[in-house]
Amino acid sequence: MQRKKGFVNKVTIHVLLIIGALLSVFPLYWMFVMATQPNHVINKLPPAVVPGDKLVENFQNVLENVDFFGAMWNSFIVASLTTLGVLFFSSLAGFAFAKLQFKGREKLFAVILITMMIPPQLGLIPQYFIITKLGWLNDLKAIIVPGLVNAFGIFWMRQYIKDAIPDELIEAAKIDGCSIFRVYWNIVVPSILPAFATLGILTFMFVWNDFLWPLTVLRDESSYTIQIAIRALQDAYVKDYGMILSGTFWATLPLVVVFLMFNKLFISSLTQGSVKQ
Amino acid sequence: MVSHNHTNATVRPKGLSDKKKTALAGYLFISPFFLLFAIFGAFPMLFSFYLAFQKWNGFGEMTFVGVKNFSLIFTDPLFWKSIYNTIVIGLLGTGPQLIAALILAVALNSAMVKFKSVFRVAYFVPNVTSIVAVAIVFTVLFSEQEAGLVNATLGLFGISPVSWQTSEWGAKIAIATMIFWRWVGYNSIIFLAGLQSIPKDLYEAAEIDGAKKWQQFLFITVPMLKPIIVFVVFTATIGSLQIFAEPLIFGSGFREESMTIVLYLWREAFSNNAFGTASATAVSLFLLIIVFTTINFFASNRLDKSGK
């Protein structure tokens, strides 16, 4: 009796989890299905749920409508450079807050924590005019430069460096005549590689998927990131959904593939980042 | 002790300059943040407060208009509608989602589940998808056509097609579904991490005392998860107040049924060139976030007290 009840429970839980997993993956699968179908299928009953034969043709239509690879490249440049900047400047500042003595250290760190609570939309309009004044409208610099270092990155790096590196190691290196930057470069950087991986994934994903700010400052097609480019596809007057979802599918695929390859690292990075925040 | 003092004394001159060097390096290393924050964070924020009291089209002169921007938006029904929509979409998108996430997490945490890592990946993958992509896919899923996938599925149950994009509740439910889909797995994995940190012997003790499974859930699991639940509710609340991309893409512009407060702000600024009222909206949003954060804060404090 007891055993039978356990079996029923086991089946119920698995059925629940499998239904959840299917619902979770289905929209992505369906994105692929639509990317392979001609436009008129969208109004056909019953709806298509298996791939058609328009995979190549739909993507060719995407290429005719937006500079897909240019936008991918822009996204890649923006996300990579921002990530490099965040890793470098945040770890440098995190190191200072964790290990270097200077006056006002705790107060300045508290200021950084407070800045995390300001909603980004509050300064959106003046930010737009600053970018205009700098002549950076339609320039990838408008995305990269303001994002080069952020409060969360500094907070994250400080916590990590504080625990990961013993003070004695730093003192010893200083006595050996290392400059402080050398201490950072030769001792801190090699021992915080896991923190770089976590913060790197968080930052890259955030910048790659960001929408509001790029939409505000990138108005010219040549400067579009991939998110703005697929939005432009969808915004066209005549809607060819096979084409729109083809663009969306190919824009989504790279990150999903990288996620599947490194899923453990991704999941722990993205959830850790949030819990510790 | 004596010898220690002695060493200190002999290296003092060098020690002092070392201290200064360290401090200098410290200031230098943290300066990039403060420099960038001054230009792209603090100044814009303060300037928003200034602009909220000016009339400005982005090109000509600014003129001081006092609180007129605020009275303009406060008498605009669409502004209130956008706040109402934001709250309704936020509640619809996060309330059921957090409950579902908790159920999924408890199911995943059960010892008898096989292929846990496969489930984790499947639940997490929506969160890697960009909001733009999600909004586009769901626009097609929630097509107004009878042949739209959601309408066709409802049709199987004899429910007549819903105009998802142009009806008051349709638009809200569709947008809330997008939020649900993108975050439920993410939050269930956060809950799962919390569940795994609850000591097993608590459940064993309850079992011995004859507590049923649902009692264990209500009186052990939920209280032990409280810090994580509070955190998730905090982030979800602030995230909900900033919904922008979904209604912009789903409603194909600025439809009334799906107008949110950030969308209203964006429309005032970049579609109507009314930067004064847009800034007044930004300030109002800021105050709204403070209000909601405070409510959250007091609610979680009260829970704390009643829990003890």
Contacts between the chains, C-beta under 8 A, distances in Angstrom:
chain1	res1	chain2	res2	distance
A	6	B	112	7.7
A	9	B	112	7.5
A	10	B	112	4.9
A	13	B	107	5.0
A	13	B	110	5.6
A	13	B	112	7.0
A	13	B	113	6.2
A	14	B	113	7.0
A	14	B	114	7.6
A	16	B	103	7.7
A	16	B	104	7.9
A	16	B	107	5.6
A	17	B	104	7.3
A	17	B	107	5.5
A	17	B	108	6.8
A	17	B	113	6.7
A	17	B	119	5.5
A	20	B	104	5.8
A	20	B	119	7.9
A	20	B	122	8.0
A	20	B	123	6.8
A	21	B	118	7.7
A	21	B	119	5.7
A	21	B	122	3.9
A	21	B	123	6.6
A	23	B	181	7.8
A	24	B	122	5.2
A	24	B	123	5.3
A	24	B	125	6.8
A	24	B	126	5.9
A	24	B	181	7.4
A	24	B	184	7.7
A	24	B	185	5.8
A	25	B	122	5.4
A	25	B	125	6.5
A	27	B	126	7.4
A	27	B	134	7.5
A	27	B	137	5.1
A	27	B	138	7.1
A	27	B	141	6.7
A	27	B	181	6.6
A	28	B	125	6.6
A	28	B	126	7.6
A	28	B	129	6.9
A	28	B	137	7.9
A	30	B	137	7.0
A	30	B	141	7.1
A	30	B	149	7.1
A	31	B	133	7.4
A	31	B	137	5.1
A	34	B	140	6.4
A	42	B	140	6.9
A	42	B	143	6.8
A	42	B	145	7.1
A	42	B	147	6.9
A	42	B	148	7.9
A	43	B	145	5.5
A	43	B	147	5.1
A	44	B	147	5.7
A	45	B	146	6.7
A	45	B	147	4.7
A	45	B	152	6.2
A	46	B	147	7.8
A	46	B	152	6.2
A	47	B	147	5.7
A	47	B	148	7.3
A	47	B	149	4.8
A	47	B	152	5.1
A	89	B	32	4.7
A	89	B	33	6.8
A	92	B	29	4.4
A	92	B	30	8.0
A	92	B	32	7.6
A	93	B	29	5.4
A	93	B	30	4.5
A	93	B	32	7.1
A	93	B	33	5.6
A	95	B	29	6.5
A	96	B	25	7.1
A	96	B	26	4.3
A	96	B	27	7.9
A	96	B	29	3.9
A	96	B	30	5.1
A	97	B	30	6.9
A	100	B	22	5.2
A	100	B	23	7.3
A	100	B	25	6.2
A	100	B	26	3.9
A	100	B	29	7.3
A	101	B	19	7.1
A	101	B	22	5.9
A	101	B	23	6.7
A	101	B	26	7.2
A	102	B	22	7.0
A	102	B	23	3.8
A	102	B	26	3.8
A	102	B	27	6.1
A	103	B	23	6.8
A	105	B	26	7.0
A	108	B	30	6.5
A	108	B	34	7.9
A	112	B	33	6.7
A	115	B	37	6.2
A	115	B	41	6.3
A	117	B	293	7.9
A	118	B	41	7.2
A	118	B	45	6.2
A	118	B	286	7.9
A	119	B	238	7.3
A	119	B	241	7.7
A	119	B	242	6.5
A	119	B	285	6.6
A	119	B	286	6.2
A	119	B	289	5.4
A	120	B	242	7.8
A	121	B	242	6.4
A	121	B	262	5.5
A	121	B	265	6.4
A	121	B	282	5.9
A	121	B	285	6.0
A	122	B	44	7.8
A	122	B	45	5.3
A	122	B	48	5.6
A	122	B	282	5.2
A	122	B	283	7.5
A	122	B	285	7.1
A	122	B	286	4.9
A	123	B	40	7.6
A	123	B	41	6.5
A	123	B	43	7.9
A	123	B	44	3.1
A	123	B	45	4.5
A	123	B	47	7.4
A	123	B	48	5.7
A	123	B	282	7.8
A	124	B	44	7.5
A	124	B	48	8.0
A	124	B	265	7.4
A	124	B	266	8.0
A	124	B	269	7.5
A	124	B	282	6.6
A	125	B	44	7.6
A	125	B	48	6.3
A	125	B	51	6.5
A	125	B	269	5.4
A	125	B	275	5.6
A	125	B	278	5.7
A	125	B	279	5.6
A	125	B	282	6.7
A	126	B	43	6.9
A	126	B	44	3.6
A	126	B	45	7.8
A	126	B	47	3.9
A	126	B	48	5.8
A	126	B	51	6.9
A	127	B	40	6.0
A	127	B	44	4.5
A	128	B	269	7.6
A	129	B	58	7.6
A	130	B	39	6.8
A	130	B	40	6.9
A	130	B	43	7.5
A	130	B	44	6.6
A	145	B	36	7.4
A	145	B	40	7.8
A	146	B	36	6.4
A	146	B	39	7.8
A	146	B	40	4.0
A	148	B	32	6.9
A	148	B	36	6.3
A	149	B	32	5.2
A	149	B	33	4.9
A	149	B	36	6.0
A	150	B	33	7.7
A	151	B	33	7.2
A	151	B	37	7.9
A	154	B	30	7.7
A	154	B	33	6.1
A	174	B	18	7.1
A	180	B	21	6.7
A	180	B	22	6.3
A	180	B	25	3.9
A	181	B	25	7.1
A	184	B	29	7.7
A	205	B	128	7.0
A	208	B	130	7.2
A	209	B	130	3.9
A	209	B	131	6.6
A	209	B	132	7.7
A	211	B	130	7.3
A	211	B	131	6.0
A	211	B	132	5.6
A	211	B	244	7.5
A	211	B	245	4.7
A	212	B	244	5.5
A	212	B	245	7.0
A	212	B	262	7.6
A	212	B	266	7.7
A	216	B	266	7.8
A	216	B	270	6.8
A	227	B	130	5.6
A	227	B	132	4.6
A	230	B	132	5.9
A	230	B	133	6.8
A	230	B	136	6.6
A	231	B	132	5.4
A	231	B	136	7.9
A	231	B	249	6.4
A	234	B	136	5.2
A	234	B	139	7.3
A	234	B	249	6.3
A	235	B	252	7.6
A	241	B	140	5.7
A	244	B	136	6.4
A	244	B	140	7.9
A	245	B	136	7.0
A	245	B	137	7.0
A	245	B	140	6.6
A	248	B	132	7.8
A	248	B	133	4.9
A	248	B	136	4.9
A	248	B	137	6.5
A	251	B	130	7.6
A	251	B	133	6.5
A	252	B	129	5.6
A	252	B	130	6.9
A	252	B	133	4.8
A	255	B	128	5.5
A	255	B	129	7.8
A	255	B	130	7.8
A	256	B	125	6.4
A	256	B	128	5.9
A	256	B	129	7.2
A	259	B	124	7.8
A	259	B	125	6.6
A	259	B	128	4.6
A	260	B	121	6.9
A	260	B	125	7.8
A	263	B	117	7.8
A	263	B	120	7.6
A	263	B	121	4.9
A	263	B	124	7.2
A	264	B	117	7.8
A	266	B	124	7.5
A	266	B	128	7.1
A	267	B	120	6.3
A	267	B	121	7.7
A	267	B	124	5.3
A	267	B	189	6.2
A	270	B	124	7.9
A	270	B	127	6.9
A	270	B	186	7.2
A	271	B	186	7.1
A	271	B	189	5.5
A	271	B	190	5.3
A	271	B	193	6.5
A	274	B	190	6.7
A	274	B	235	6.9
A	275	B	190	6.3
A	275	B	193	7.0
A	275	B	228	7.4
A	275	B	231	7.1
A	277	B	235	7.9
